[in-house]
Amino acid sequence: MTPRIGLIGIAGPLEVGFSETPSILQRMKNQLETIAPVITNLDILYDLHTVQNAVEFFANHDFDLLCVGVGTWSEDHHLLDFLEYYNRPVVLWALPAVETGSLCGVQQICCVLKELEKPYFFVYGEPEDVKVHQKIREIGMAVTLRNHLRHSRIGVIGGRVKGMTEIAYDELEIKARTGVRIVNLDEDELIESVKNTDQLTASKLWTAIGEKVGKITVHNQAGIEALSYYLGLKKLIDEYGLEGICIKCYPRYMGKICLAYSLLAEEGIVGGCEGDVNNTVTMKILFNLTGKPVHNTDFLYPDPISQTILFSHCGSGGFSIANDPSQIQLSPVRLLNQGVCALFPARVGVVTLVNLVGRRGTFRMSALTGEAIECGMEFPGNPLKVRFQRSLEDLNEEIASQGIGHHWMAGYGDVRKELEYFCSLNKIQYYSM
């Protein structure tokens, strides 16, 4: 998820500050190298010849994000000519100065790129400005995420849960907006793959997992069956090159795939419940941005006294997001009292909660951030209690008025800005709370 930044400059030979632009570009390079690899020949565009030189250099040096240091006001068509060869998202970096015209030059270019519907971002400050570096890093993460998801595949088995119309998904819109390709699999493929797993291997794995958890309250046969599903899913994931799997678990596979999801999460494979494809894509996005397993949750109970909201689901989280490994308990799934789930209170820390719903024309992402605090087993799953700084009553009203839905994926860390830039790049409606 580390972007490669291509760096060029642009300036006008008649403008005040033209002669200083090379040193400014060098300072930009020195600073950007603290956040990402920088690809540059320190080219400054100001005529056809300089554009051609830059084009020739980058022919052998690929990059993800183009950073343009605008030393002075300049003719905008030189950048347009360059972008015809390397049509990458652009960061336009304006510099504080009275006479150079850097800022108004950037404003001019922003207008042109807006009209041409080319993705661009704006930053303003000296080359050593830490806030500028942070913003460019966040933009670079969003660009890299977009590039990665174009090659990602998520498998879907069994459609969506009956009666949960909210999670109906638009497969083409998911591909168009996020880049993720949905791979539709038959339930028969899952059943056959599970049936053909080696029971001895599943049994040995069950014994090994039992040594990593605090308590087991299911029979060994239930554990071996759960691990047969894990091994069966692994075969399908390998066969189809999947980075995520979404299964209509309710009610047929409740307790059968939960432990598989917990184990797959530690291998970088996201697992979505109830056939919610949109939010399985969300889990993939959050995993890429945070590098950690992601909580799959329902919005359960706001407590105005503690200013917290309890989120949870049945118990399919990766073991590494348990607050205390000794608290992990392998138990039957709630409601049906069958199979195996990994039950534990969630780890503490800042979390970003994200929901993705809609179809063509309404496809939208919502995000909110809070502080996960310690909690007990307040729900038989992976309870995540999050404290917010705003009115929970107002938050509930917003969720309802925006038609956001009830599934929230939670990743550790504050990645709202990366999500905002990602949505901007992909023309997804973004709602930050």
Phi, psi and chi 1 to 4 in degrees:
 res  aa     phi    psi   chi1   chi2   chi3   chi4
   1 MET       -   14.4  -69.9  -62.1  -63.4      -
   2 THR   -90.5  119.5  -57.6      -      -      -
   3 PRO   -76.3  153.2   30.4  -36.1      -      -
   4 ARG   -98.6  123.3  -64.0  163.0  -62.6  174.9
   5 ILE  -101.6  122.3  -61.2  175.7      -      -
   6 GLY   -88.5  131.9      -      -      -      -
   7 LEU  -121.2  125.9  175.1   64.9      -      -
   8 ILE  -135.9  166.4   60.1  171.9      -      -
   9 GLY  -118.1  165.4      -      -      -      -
  10 ILE  -146.0  137.1 -173.1  167.1      -      -
  11 ALA  -161.5  163.6      -      -      -      -
  12 GLY  -108.2  126.1      -      -      -      -
  13 PRO   -57.5  -26.9  -24.8   35.0      -      -
  14 LEU   -88.4   -6.0  -63.8 -179.9      -      -
  15 GLU   -89.7  149.9  -60.4  -61.7  -44.1      -
  16 VAL   -62.5  129.2  172.7      -      -      -
  17 GLY   101.2   -3.8      -      -      -      -
  18 PHE   -60.3  -43.8  177.7   77.3      -      -
  19 SER   -68.7  -22.1   60.4      -      -      -
  20 GLU   -87.0  -11.9  -74.5   75.8   39.5      -
  21 THR   -59.7  -40.9  -58.8      -      -      -
  22 PRO   -58.4  -41.4  -26.9   36.3      -      -
  23 SER   -69.7  -34.2   64.2      -      -      -
  24 ILE   -63.3  -43.2  -70.7  171.7      -      -
  25 LEU   -63.7  -38.4 -157.1   63.3      -      -
  26 GLN   -64.3  -40.2  180.0   65.7   55.7      -
  27 ARG   -64.0  -40.1  -73.3  162.4   59.9 -160.8
  28 MET   -60.8  -45.2  -72.2  179.9  173.1      -
  29 LYS   -58.6  -47.4  174.1 -179.3  179.8  -67.5
  30 ASN   -58.7  -39.3  -65.6  -17.6      -      -
  31 GLN   -76.8  -41.2  -62.9  -58.9  -42.1      -
  32 LEU   -65.4  -28.9  -72.2  174.4      -      -
  33 GLU   -66.6  -12.0  -75.9  179.0  -26.9      -
  34 THR   -78.9  -14.1   64.9      -      -      -
  35 ILE  -117.5  -19.1   61.8  171.7      -      -
  36 ALA  -168.2  160.0      -      -      -      -
  37 PRO   -63.4  136.0  -18.9   30.8      -      -
  38 VAL  -114.0  125.0  178.7      -      -      -
  39 ILE  -103.6  115.1  -45.4  -62.5      -      -
  40 THR  -159.7  150.0 -174.7      -      -      -
  41 ASN  -113.0   11.6 -161.1   30.8      -      -
  42 LEU    56.8   35.9  -62.0  176.5      -      -
  43 ASP   -71.2  137.8  -68.5  -65.0      -      -
  44 ILE  -118.2  118.6  -61.6  171.3      -      -
  45 LEU   -84.5  127.5  -48.0 -175.7      -      -
  46 TYR  -152.0   -4.9   58.7   85.6      -      -
  47 ASP  -157.5  179.8   61.0   12.6      -      -
  48 LEU   -61.3  -40.3  179.9   59.6      -      -
  49 HIS   -63.4  -43.8  178.9   67.3      -      -
  50 THR   -68.2  -32.8   53.7      -      -      -
  51 VAL   -64.1  -44.6  171.9      -      -      -
  52 GLN   -63.0  -39.8  -70.2  172.2  -24.5      -
  53 ASN   -61.3  -43.8  -75.1  -15.9      -      -
  54 ALA   -65.4  -40.8      -      -      -      -
  55 VAL   -61.1  -42.9  167.6      -      -      -
  56 GLU   -66.3  -39.1  -70.5  174.8    7.3      -
  57 PHE   -63.4  -47.8  170.7   76.9      -      -
  58 PHE   -75.2   -7.6  -76.2  103.6      -      -
  59 ALA   -61.2  -25.9      -      -      -      -
  60 ASN  -113.2   11.1  -61.9  -49.6      -      -
  61 HIS  -141.6   96.6  -58.8   84.8      -      -
  62 ASP   -77.9  157.1 -162.3   12.0      -      -
  63 PHE  -153.7  166.1   60.4   97.2      -      -
  64 ASP  -102.9  -37.7  -56.2  -60.3      -      -
  65 LEU  -133.3  132.5  174.6   67.6      -      -
  66 LEU   -98.2  120.9  178.5   65.9      -      -
  67 CYS  -104.4  125.6 -173.0      -      -      -
  68 VAL  -115.3  111.2 -177.5      -      -      -
  69 GLY   -82.7  114.1      -      -      -      -
  70 VAL   -95.3   98.1 -178.1      -      -      -
  71 GLY   -71.2  -37.6      -      -      -      -
  72 THR  -147.8  175.2   73.9      -      -      -
  73 TRP   -57.8  144.6  178.4   90.6      -      -
  74 SER  -153.8  166.4   58.6      -      -      -
  75 GLU   -70.7  125.0  -63.9  172.2  -34.5      -
  76 ASP   -73.4  -19.7   51.5   42.8      -      -
  77 HIS   -70.1  -18.1   57.6 -101.0      -      -
  78 HIS   -66.4  -40.3  -61.2  -50.4      -      -
  79 LEU   -67.3  -39.4  178.1   57.8      -      -
  80 LEU   -60.7  -40.6  -64.2 -176.6      -      -
  81 ASP   -62.7  -41.1  -71.2  -13.8      -      -
  82 PHE   -64.5  -41.3 -179.7   83.3      -      -
  83 LEU   -67.5  -20.4  -68.6  176.3      -      -
  84 GLU   -65.1  -25.0  -70.8  -59.3  -31.6      -
  85 TYR   -93.9  -35.5  -67.9   91.2      -      -
  86 TYR  -132.4   85.1  -57.2  102.4      -      -
  87 ASN   -84.6   77.5 -171.2   25.3      -      -
  88 ARG  -110.0  158.9  -54.0  -71.6 -166.9  -84.5
  89 PRO   -56.8  143.5  -24.4   34.7      -      -
  90 VAL  -117.6  135.4  176.2      -      -      -
  91 VAL  -105.9  118.8  171.6      -      -      -
  92 LEU   -96.6  117.0  -63.7  165.1      -      -
  93 TRP  -104.7  107.8 -168.2  -23.9      -      -
  94 ALA   -93.4  145.7      -      -      -      -
  95 LEU  -113.6  140.4  -63.1  148.9      -      -
  96 PRO   -67.6  124.5  -15.8   29.2      -      -
  97 ALA  -172.3  154.9      -      -      -      -
  98 VAL   -85.7  -46.1  174.6      -      -      -
  99 GLU  -102.0  -13.2  -68.2 -169.6   72.1      -
 100 THR   -73.3  -28.1   63.9      -      -      -
 101 GLY    76.9   17.4      -      -      -      -
 102 SER   -60.7  -47.7  173.1      -      -      -
 103 LEU   -66.1  -46.5 -179.3   56.9      -      -
 104 CYS   -68.9  -28.4   63.9      -      -      -
 105 GLY   -64.3  -40.5      -      -      -      -
 106 VAL   -65.8  -42.6  166.6      -      -      -
 107 GLN   -59.5  -38.4  -69.5  172.4  -18.8      -
 108 GLN   -63.0  -45.5  172.9 -179.2  -36.5      -
 109 ILE   -66.9  -37.4  -63.3  170.5      -      -
 110 CYS   -57.1  -43.1  -72.9      -      -      -
 111 CYS   -60.7  -44.5  176.4      -      -      -
 112 VAL   -64.8  -46.2  173.4      -      -      -
 113 LEU   -66.0  -34.5  -63.9 -177.3      -      -
 114 LYS   -62.1  -45.1 -177.3   77.9  170.1 -179.9
 115 GLU   -64.0  -34.4  -68.9  -63.1  -42.7      -
 116 LEU   -87.5    1.9  -65.4  174.3      -      -
 117 GLU    56.8   41.6  -62.1 -176.4  -19.5      -
 118 LYS  -100.3  137.4  -69.0 -174.6  178.0  -67.0
 119 PRO   -70.5  128.2   24.6  -32.5      -      -
 120 TYR  -147.2  160.3   70.5   89.3      -      -
 121 PHE  -137.2  157.5  -58.8   90.8      -      -
 122 PHE  -121.4  133.1  164.4   77.4      -      -
 123 VAL  -132.8  153.9  -62.6      -      -      -
 124 TYR  -141.2  124.5  177.8   74.0      -      -
 125 GLY   155.9  173.2      -      -      -      -
 126 GLU   -70.3  159.3  -64.0  -70.8   -9.3      -
 127 PRO   -57.0  -25.7  -27.8   35.8      -      -
 128 GLU   -93.0    4.9  -67.4   76.0   22.8      -
 129 ASP   -71.1  114.4 -168.4  -31.9      -      -
 130 VAL   -64.1  -35.9  174.8      -      -      -
 131 LYS   -62.8  -36.5  -70.2 -177.2  179.1  178.9
 132 VAL   -65.4  -44.1  171.6      -      -      -
 133 HIS   -60.6  -42.0  -51.6  157.3      -      -
 134 GLN   -62.0  -43.4  174.7   66.0   12.6      -
 135 LYS   -64.9  -42.2 -176.3  173.1 -179.7  179.6
 136 ILE   -65.1  -37.5  -66.6  174.3      -      -
 137 ARG   -62.0  -44.1 -172.4 -160.7   67.5   79.8
 138 GLU   -63.9  -42.3  -68.1  164.3  -13.0      -
 139 ILE   -63.0  -43.7  -65.9  166.3      -      -
 140 GLY   -61.3  -38.7      -      -      -      -
 141 MET   -62.1  -42.5  -72.5  -78.2  -76.1      -
 142 ALA   -64.0  -41.0      -      -      -      -
 143 VAL   -66.1  -44.4  170.5      -      -      -
 144 THR   -64.2  -39.7  -51.2      -      -      -
 145 LEU   -58.4  -47.9  173.6   64.0      -      -
 146 ARG   -58.7  -43.7 -176.0 -179.8   73.8  159.8
 147 ASN   -64.2  -39.5  -67.0  -16.2      -      -
 148 HIS   -67.7  -43.8  178.5   85.5      -      -
 149 LEU   -65.8  -23.3  -68.5 -176.5      -      -
 150 ARG   -61.5  -20.0  -73.0  172.7   50.6 -124.9
 151 HIS  -111.9   12.4  -53.7  -73.0      -      -
 152 SER   -95.4  146.6  -64.8      -      -      -
 153 ARG  -130.3  134.7  -68.5  172.2  -68.0  -83.9
 154 ILE  -121.3  126.6  -71.6  177.2      -      -
 155 GLY   -84.9  144.3      -      -      -      -
 156 VAL  -126.4  129.2  178.5      -      -      -
 157 ILE  -127.5  121.8  -60.2  174.5      -      -
 158 GLY    92.0    5.0      -      -      -      -
 159 GLY    72.6 -152.1      -      -      -      -
 160 ARG  -111.3  164.9   63.8  169.6  174.1   83.4
 161 VAL   -64.7  135.1  167.5      -      -      -
 162 LYS   -61.3  132.6 -178.3  173.2   60.3  175.5
 163 GLY    87.6   -1.8      -      -      -      -
 164 MET  -110.0   65.2 -155.9  173.8  -74.9      -
 165 THR   -61.9  -30.0  -46.9      -      -      -
 166 GLU   -49.5  -34.1  159.4 -148.6   -4.3      -
 167 ILE   -95.0    9.8   63.3  172.1      -      -
 168 ALA   -55.2  139.9      -      -      -      -
 169 TYR  -125.8  155.4   67.4   97.4      -      -
 170 ASP  -108.2  101.4 -176.7  -26.5      -      -
 171 GLU   -59.3  -40.9 -175.1  175.7  -33.0      -
 172 LEU   -69.9  -36.7  -66.7  176.8      -      -
 173 GLU   -67.6  -37.4 -170.6   71.1   -6.1      -
 174 ILE   -60.2  -44.1  -71.2  173.5      -      -
 175 LYS   -66.4  -44.0 -179.7   60.0 -176.7  172.7
 176 ALA   -66.6  -39.4      -      -      -      -
 177 ARG   -92.6  -35.3  -63.7  -68.0  161.5 -135.4
 178 THR  -108.4  -20.6   71.3      -      -      -
 179 GLY    91.8  -15.8      -      -      -      -
 180 VAL   -72.2  134.6  174.8      -      -      -
 181 ARG   -99.6  131.7 -178.0  164.5   71.0   83.4
 182 ILE   -89.2  129.7  -57.6  -55.5      -      -
 183 VAL  -109.1  111.1 -179.9      -      -      -
 184 ASN   -85.2  123.5  -71.8  -75.1      -      -
 185 LEU  -116.0  150.2  -53.2  176.5      -      -
 186 ASP   -81.8  147.3  -66.9  -29.5      -      -
 187 GLU   -60.1  -32.1  -79.4 -167.9   71.1      -
 188 ASP   -59.9  -34.1  -72.1  -13.0      -      -
 189 GLU   -64.6  -41.0  -68.2 -177.5   80.8      -
 190 LEU   -65.5  -48.1  172.7   60.9      -      -
 191 ILE   -60.0  -43.5  -66.4  167.7      -      -
 192 GLU   -66.4  -40.7 -169.9   67.9   19.6      -
 193 SER   -65.4  -40.1 -174.6      -      -      -
 194 VAL   -68.0  -40.9  170.7      -      -      -
 195 LYS   -62.0  -31.5 -172.5  172.8   74.1  172.7
 196 ASN   -91.0    6.0  -69.3  -28.8      -      -
 197 THR   -74.5  153.3   56.5      -      -      -
 198 ASP   -80.6  117.9 -177.8   71.4      -      -
 199 GLN   -68.7  -30.5  -66.1  -61.3  -69.5      -
 200 LEU   -66.6  -41.9 -179.9   58.8      -      -
 201 THR   -61.9  -44.0  -59.3      -      -      -
 202 ALA   -62.2  -39.0      -      -      -      -
 203 SER   -65.7  -44.3  178.7      -      -      -
 204 LYS   -64.5  -39.1  -70.7 -179.8  178.3  178.5
 205 LEU   -65.9  -37.9 -174.1   55.5      -      -
 206 TRP   -62.4  -41.2  175.0 -114.2      -      -
 207 THR   -63.3  -43.2  -59.1      -      -      -
 208 ALA   -65.6  -40.3      -      -      -      -
 209 ILE   -68.2  -35.9  -69.8  171.7      -      -
 210 GLY   -58.1  -27.1      -      -      -      -
 211 GLU   -78.2  -10.8  -63.0  171.4   -4.8      -
 212 LYS  -101.0   -6.2  -60.9  178.6 -179.2  179.3
 213 VAL  -116.3  167.4  -58.4      -      -      -
 214 GLY   -82.1  -32.2      -      -      -      -
 215 LYS  -157.5  146.3 -172.3  175.7 -177.9 -179.2
 216 ILE  -128.3  128.6  -62.4  175.6      -      -
 217 THR  -124.9   26.1   62.4      -      -      -
 218 VAL  -123.3  159.5  -62.4      -      -      -
 219 HIS   -71.8  152.7  -64.9  -61.9      -      -
 220 ASN   -56.7  -35.7  -73.7  -20.9      -      -
 221 GLN   -63.9  -37.4 -169.4   52.1   46.6      -
 222 ALA   -64.6  -39.3      -      -      -      -
 223 GLY   -66.0  -41.1      -      -      -      -
 224 ILE   -65.7  -39.5  -66.8  169.5      -      -
 225 GLU   -63.1  -43.1 -178.5 -172.0   29.0      -
 226 ALA   -60.5  -38.4      -      -      -      -
 227 LEU   -77.8  -21.8  -68.7  174.4      -      -
 228 SER   -65.3  -37.9  -65.0      -      -      -
 229 TYR   -66.5  -39.2  -85.7   87.5      -      -
 230 TYR   -59.7  -49.0  163.1   70.2      -      -
 231 LEU   -66.5  -37.3  -64.5  170.7      -      -
 232 GLY   -65.6  -41.9      -      -      -      -
 233 LEU   -64.6  -38.2  -76.9  170.7      -      -
 234 LYS   -58.0  -39.8  -74.4  -92.6  -70.7 -178.7
 235 LYS   -62.0  -45.1  -69.8  178.6 -169.7  174.7
 236 LEU   -66.7  -39.9  -65.0  177.0      -      -
 237 ILE   -61.5  -43.1  -72.2  163.2      -      -
 238 ASP   -68.2  -41.4  -68.0  -18.2      -      -
 239 GLU   -64.2  -40.7  179.2 -179.2  -10.3      -
 240 TYR  -101.0    2.5  -70.9   97.2      -      -
 241 GLY    61.3   47.2      -      -      -      -
 242 LEU   -89.2  149.6  -54.9  177.6      -      -
 243 GLU  -114.4    6.0  -64.2 -178.1   17.8      -
 244 GLY  -168.0  159.9      -      -      -      -
 245 ILE  -141.6  138.8 -168.7   78.7      -      -
 246 CYS  -130.4  124.0  179.9      -      -      -
 247 ILE  -125.9  140.6  -61.3  174.8      -      -
 248 LYS   -75.2   85.6  177.6 -171.0  174.1 -174.3
 249 CYS   -79.2  -31.1   51.6      -      -      -
 250 TYR   -88.9  121.5 -179.5   93.1      -      -
 251 PRO  -102.2  -11.5   34.5  -33.5      -      -
 252 ARG   -62.0  -40.2 -178.8  175.3 -178.2 -179.4
 253 TYR  -106.1   14.4  -64.1  106.7      -      -
 254 MET   -60.3  126.9  -71.8  178.7   66.6      -
 255 GLY    82.9  -11.2      -      -      -      -
 256 LYS   -91.4  -34.9  -62.7 -177.1 -176.3  -62.4
 257 ILE  -108.3   -6.3   61.4  167.4      -      -
 258 CYS   -60.3  -49.3  -56.2      -      -      -
 259 LEU   -65.1  -36.1 -178.7   57.5      -      -
 260 ALA   -58.5  -43.6      -      -      -      -
 261 TYR   -61.4  -40.8  -83.3    7.2      -      -
 262 SER   -60.1  -44.5  -64.5      -      -      -
 263 LEU   -71.9  -41.3  -59.0  179.3      -      -
 264 LEU   -64.0  -33.7  -70.2  170.4      -      -
 265 ALA   -58.7  -36.6      -      -      -      -
 266 GLU   -74.4  -10.6  -60.0  -62.1  -23.1      -
 267 GLU  -102.9    7.0  -60.0  169.9   17.3      -
 268 GLY    86.2   12.6      -      -      -      -
 269 ILE  -105.9  119.3  -54.7  -63.2      -      -
 270 VAL   -83.1  150.1  -61.0      -      -      -
 271 GLY  -130.3  119.1      -      -      -      -
 272 GLY  -100.0  141.6      -      -      -      -
 273 CYS   -96.8  158.7  -61.7      -      -      -
 274 GLU    61.4   17.8  -61.0  174.6  -24.9      -
 275 GLY    73.9   20.2      -      -      -      -
 276 ASP   -83.7   91.0 -171.4  -13.1      -      -
 277 VAL   -69.0  -43.2  175.3      -      -      -
 278 ASN   -53.7  -46.5  -75.5  -31.9      -      -
 279 ASN   -84.0  -11.3  -77.3  -54.5      -      -
 280 THR   -70.7  -38.6  -52.9      -      -      -
 281 VAL   -60.5  -41.3  172.6      -      -      -
 282 THR   -59.3  -42.3  -59.1      -      -      -
 283 MET   -59.7  -40.7  -65.0 -178.1   79.2      -
 284 LYS   -63.2  -43.0  174.2   61.1 -179.1  166.1
 285 ILE   -61.0  -47.4  -70.8  170.1      -      -
 286 LEU   -66.8  -37.3  -78.6  171.8      -      -
 287 PHE   -61.9  -43.9  176.0   81.5      -      -
 288 ASN   -64.0  -38.5  -84.4   33.9      -      -
 289 LEU   -76.4  -32.7  -70.7  177.4      -      -
 290 THR  -103.7  -23.2   66.4      -      -      -
 291 GLY    74.1   14.5      -      -      -      -
 292 LYS  -130.0  156.8  -61.3 -179.2 -179.5   68.3
 293 PRO   -55.0  155.0  -27.6   36.4      -      -
 294 VAL  -117.6  138.4  177.2      -      -      -
 295 HIS   -76.6  134.2  -72.5  -70.1      -      -
 296 ASN  -102.0  113.0 -178.1  -14.7      -      -
 297 THR  -133.5  161.9   78.9      -      -      -
 298 ASP  -104.7  149.5  -74.3  -11.6      -      -
 299 PHE   -81.2  110.4 -173.0  116.1      -      -
 300 LEU  -104.8  -62.7  -65.5  179.7      -      -
 301 TYR  -143.9  112.3  179.7   69.9      -      -
 302 PRO   -82.8  132.0   -4.1   20.0      -      -
 303 ASP  -114.3  102.6 -178.0   -6.4      -      -
 304 PRO   -66.8  -19.8   22.6  -31.5      -      -
 305 ILE   -72.6  -48.7  -62.8  175.1      -      -
 306 SER   -89.2   -4.2   63.8      -      -      -
 307 GLN    59.2   40.8 -162.1   62.4   17.9      -
 308 THR  -126.2  161.3   61.4      -      -      -
 309 ILE  -125.5  134.1  -63.3  174.2      -      -
 310 LEU   -92.6  124.7 -179.6   66.4      -      -
 311 PHE  -116.9  144.4  -62.5   84.6      -      -
 312 SER  -172.3  170.0 -167.6      -      -      -
 313 HIS  -145.9 -160.7 -144.8 -102.9      -      -
 314 CYS   -71.1  -25.1  -63.5      -      -      -
 315 GLY   121.9   67.3      -      -      -      -
 316 SER  -133.2   21.4   59.5      -      -      -
 317 GLY   -76.9  152.9      -      -      -      -
 318 GLY   -63.4  143.9      -      -      -      -
 319 PHE   -58.6  -29.9  -70.1   -0.1      -      -
 320 SER   -71.8  -11.5   64.3      -      -      -
 321 ILE  -102.5   17.5   51.9  176.4      -      -
 322 ALA   -80.1  143.2      -      -      -      -
 323 ASN   -68.3  -29.8 -162.3   39.2      -      -
 324 ASP  -148.4  114.3  179.5   -6.7      -      -
 325 PRO   -54.2  -29.8  -24.3   33.3      -      -
 326 SER   -70.7  -13.2   67.6      -      -      -
 327 GLN   -89.0   -6.4  -67.9 -179.5  -48.5      -
 328 ILE   -67.9  127.4  -61.7  173.7      -      -
 329 GLN  -127.0  128.9  179.2  173.8  -46.1      -
 330 LEU   -94.9  111.5  -58.1 -176.6      -      -
 331 SER  -139.9  167.7  -63.9      -      -      -
 332 PRO   -64.9  156.2  -19.8   31.9      -      -
 333 VAL   -72.3  146.4   68.4      -      -      -
 334 ARG   -64.8  163.1   62.2 -175.8  -68.7  -90.9
 335 LEU    76.2  -54.6  -58.7 -178.2      -      -
 336 LEU   -99.8  -15.5  -68.3 -174.1      -      -
 337 ASN    53.7   50.9 -165.8   35.9      -      -
 338 GLN  -142.2  166.8   67.2  178.8   21.4      -
 339 GLY    66.7 -153.8      -      -      -      -
 340 VAL  -138.0  130.8 -174.7      -      -      -
 341 CYS  -124.4  154.0  -77.4      -      -      -
 342 ALA   -97.1  106.4      -      -      -      -
 343 LEU  -100.7  132.6  -50.3 -177.8      -      -
 344 PHE  -172.4  150.3   55.0   78.3      -      -
 345 PRO   -71.6  144.8  -16.0   29.7      -      -
 346 ALA   -75.4  154.8      -      -      -      -
 347 ARG   -67.1  160.5   62.1 -179.5  -73.5 -171.1
 348 VAL   -92.8  166.3  -59.1      -      -      -
 349 GLY   132.5  172.7      -      -      -      -
 350 VAL   -66.0  135.4  173.9      -      -      -
 351 VAL  -131.0  147.8  -70.0      -      -      -
 352 THR  -110.6  122.5  -58.0      -      -      -
 353 LEU  -103.4  132.0  -66.1  119.9      -      -
 354 VAL  -133.7  141.7 -176.1      -      -      -
 355 ASN  -129.4  140.9  171.6  -82.4      -      -
 356 LEU  -131.2  120.9 -173.7   64.3      -      -
 357 VAL  -139.4  172.5  -67.5      -      -      -
 358 GLY   104.7 -173.4      -      -      -      -
 359 ARG  -146.2 -165.3   52.1 -165.3  166.8   83.7
 360 ARG   -59.8  124.1 -174.3  171.6 -173.7  179.5
 361 GLY    95.8  -23.4      -      -      -      -
 362 THR  -125.6    1.9   67.1      -      -      -
 363 PHE   -57.0  120.5 -159.3   60.2      -      -
 364 ARG  -148.3  146.3   59.3 -161.4 -176.2  -82.4
 365 MET  -116.6  136.4  177.6 -178.6  -73.3      -
 366 SER  -123.2  144.1  -56.7      -      -      -
 367 ALA  -143.2  144.7      -      -      -      -
 368 LEU  -144.6  155.2   60.7  154.6      -      -
 369 THR  -128.5  140.8  -59.9      -      -      -
 370 GLY  -153.5 -171.6      -      -      -      -
 371 GLU  -111.3  113.2 -179.5   80.7   19.5      -
 372 ALA   -71.3  127.6      -      -      -      -
 373 ILE  -115.4  168.7   64.1  172.9      -      -
 374 GLU   -64.2  140.1  -73.1 -161.1   29.2      -
 375 CYS  -147.9  166.2   69.4      -      -      -
 376 GLY   -93.9 -166.5      -      -      -      -
 377 MET   -80.8   70.9  -78.6  -56.3  -62.2      -
 378 GLU   -81.4   -5.0  -60.4  178.1   29.1      -
 379 PHE  -153.1  139.1 -175.9   89.9      -      -
 380 PRO   -74.2   76.3   25.2  -32.1      -      -
 381 GLY  -168.2 -126.6      -      -      -      -
 382 ASN  -121.4   71.8  -53.6  138.7      -      -
 383 PRO   -58.3  131.4   19.2  -30.9      -      -
 384 LEU  -125.1  110.5  173.6   73.6      -      -
 385 LYS  -103.5  120.1 -177.2  178.1  -78.1 -171.2
 386 VAL  -117.1  129.0 -176.8      -      -      -
 387 ARG   -94.3  134.5  176.6  175.0  -70.6  139.9
 388 PHE  -117.5  157.4  -64.9   94.7      -      -
 389 GLN   -96.3    1.9  -61.4  -60.2  -43.5      -
 390 ARG  -119.0  171.2   56.6  167.6  -62.1  176.5
 391 SER   -63.9  124.0  163.1      -      -      -
 392 LEU   -70.0  -30.7  -58.5 -173.1      -      -
 393 GLU   -63.6  -44.3 -176.3  178.2   -5.5      -
 394 ASP   -65.5  -38.5  -70.5  -12.9      -      -
 395 LEU   -62.2  -44.9  179.7   59.9      -      -
 396 ASN   -59.7  -41.7  -97.4  -27.9      -      -
 397 GLU   -62.1  -42.1  -71.2  -73.7  -15.1      -
 398 GLU   -64.0  -44.4  -80.9 -166.7   83.1      -
 399 ILE   -60.5  -42.4  -69.4  170.7      -      -
 400 ALA   -68.0  -44.7      -      -      -      -
 401 SER   -68.3  -29.9   64.8      -      -      -
 402 GLN   -87.2   -5.3  -65.2  -62.7  -39.5      -
 403 GLY    60.1   48.0      -      -      -      -
 404 ILE   -81.0  -34.4  -69.7  170.8      -      -
 405 GLY   103.1 -170.4      -      -      -      -
 406 HIS  -116.5   -6.7   75.9  -72.1      -      -
 407 HIS   -94.1  127.8  -77.7  163.5      -      -
 408 TRP  -129.1  123.3  -68.2   87.0      -      -
 409 MET   -93.6  134.3  -51.7  -59.6  109.0      -
 410 ALA  -119.6  122.0      -      -      -      -
 411 GLY  -115.9  149.3      -      -      -      -
 412 TYR   -81.8  132.2  -74.6   93.8      -      -
 413 GLY   107.8  161.1      -      -      -      -
 414 ASP   -96.9  104.7 -174.2  -10.3      -      -
 415 VAL  -119.5   27.9  -67.8      -      -      -
 416 ARG   -62.4  -39.7  -76.8  174.2  -61.4  172.7
 417 LYS   -67.3  -41.6  -64.7  -55.7  -65.6 -175.0
 418 GLU   -59.9  -40.9  -70.5   89.8  -23.7      -
 419 LEU   -65.2  -40.4  -67.6  169.7      -      -
 420 GLU   -61.8  -45.0  179.0 -177.6  -14.2      -
 421 TYR   -67.3  -38.5  -62.4  137.3      -      -
 422 PHE   -60.8  -45.2  173.9   77.0      -      -
 423 CYS   -65.2  -37.5  -71.7      -      -      -
 424 SER   -61.8  -44.1  173.0      -      -      -
 425 LEU   -63.6  -33.3  -73.2  165.8      -      -
 426 ASN  -106.0    7.5  -68.3  -80.5      -      -
 427 LYS    55.7   46.5  -62.0 -179.9 -179.8  176.9
 428 ILE  -103.6  133.9  -61.8  170.6      -      -
 429 GLN   -62.4  131.5  -61.7  174.3   42.5      -
 430 TYR  -124.1  131.4 -179.6   69.8      -      -
 431 TYR  -127.5  108.4 -170.9   68.5      -      -
 432 SER   -99.6  128.6  177.3      -      -      -
 433 MET  -110.8      -  -65.9 -179.8  -77.1      -
